[in-house]
Amino acid sequence: MQGTVATFDGATRTGTLLLDDGTELSFPAPAFDASGLRLLRLGQRVRVDRDTAGAIVRVTLPTMD
């Protein structure tokens, strides 16, 4: 699933995304930490990976595998 960064707090490493369907989705620090990224910019396009329970486990750039 993909979306656009709506908010990002570098101190807490948390933020919210605006998904393509218009839904706002928050992501926790561990999901950001799993990406290997150092920061996100507002408006940046990202991909969200979820576990089988639906929890967000990673936020990455669409071009990353």
C-alpha positions as CSV (number, residue, x, y, z in Angstrom):
1,M,0.0,0.0,0.0
2,Q,1.3,3.5,-0.8
3,G,0.6,7.0,0.4
4,T,2.1,10.5,1.0
5,V,3.8,11.7,4.2
6,A,1.3,14.1,5.9
7,T,3.3,14.6,9.1
8,F,6.7,13.4,10.5
9,D,8.4,14.1,13.8
10,G,12.1,13.4,13.6
11,A,12.4,13.4,17.4
12,T,9.9,10.6,18.0
13,R,10.3,9.0,14.5
14,T,6.5,8.8,14.1
15,G,4.1,10.3,11.7
16,T,1.0,10.1,9.6
17,L,0.4,9.2,6.0
18,L,-2.4,10.1,3.6
19,L,-3.2,6.9,1.7
20,D,-4.3,7.0,-1.9
21,D,-7.9,6.4,-0.9
22,G,-7.8,9.5,1.4
23,T,-7.5,7.6,4.6
24,E,-5.1,9.0,7.2
25,L,-2.8,6.4,8.8
26,S,-0.4,6.8,11.7
27,F,2.9,4.8,11.8
28,P,5.0,4.0,14.9
29,A,8.7,4.6,15.5
30,P,9.6,0.9,15.0
31,A,8.1,0.9,11.5
32,F,10.2,3.9,10.6
33,D,13.3,2.4,12.2
34,A,12.8,-0.8,10.1
35,S,13.1,1.2,6.9
36,G,16.7,2.3,7.4
37,L,15.8,5.8,6.4
38,R,17.0,8.9,8.4
39,L,14.1,11.2,7.7
40,L,10.9,11.7,5.7
41,R,9.8,14.9,4.0
42,L,6.2,16.2,3.9
43,G,4.6,15.2,0.6
44,Q,7.1,12.3,0.1
45,R,5.7,9.2,-1.5
46,V,6.2,6.0,0.7
47,R,5.2,2.4,0.8
48,V,3.7,0.8,3.9
49,D,4.3,-2.9,4.8
50,R,2.0,-4.6,7.2
51,D,2.1,-7.9,9.1
52,T,-0.6,-10.5,9.0
53,A,-2.5,-8.8,11.9
54,G,-2.5,-5.5,9.9
55,A,0.0,-3.6,12.0
56,I,2.5,-1.4,10.2
57,V,5.9,-2.9,10.3
58,R,7.9,-0.8,7.8
59,V,7.7,2.5,6.0
60,T,9.9,2.6,2.9
61,L,10.4,4.5,-0.3
62,P,8.5,2.9,-3.2
63,T,11.8,2.2,-5.0
64,M,13.3,0.2,-2.1
65,D,12.9,-3.5,-1.8
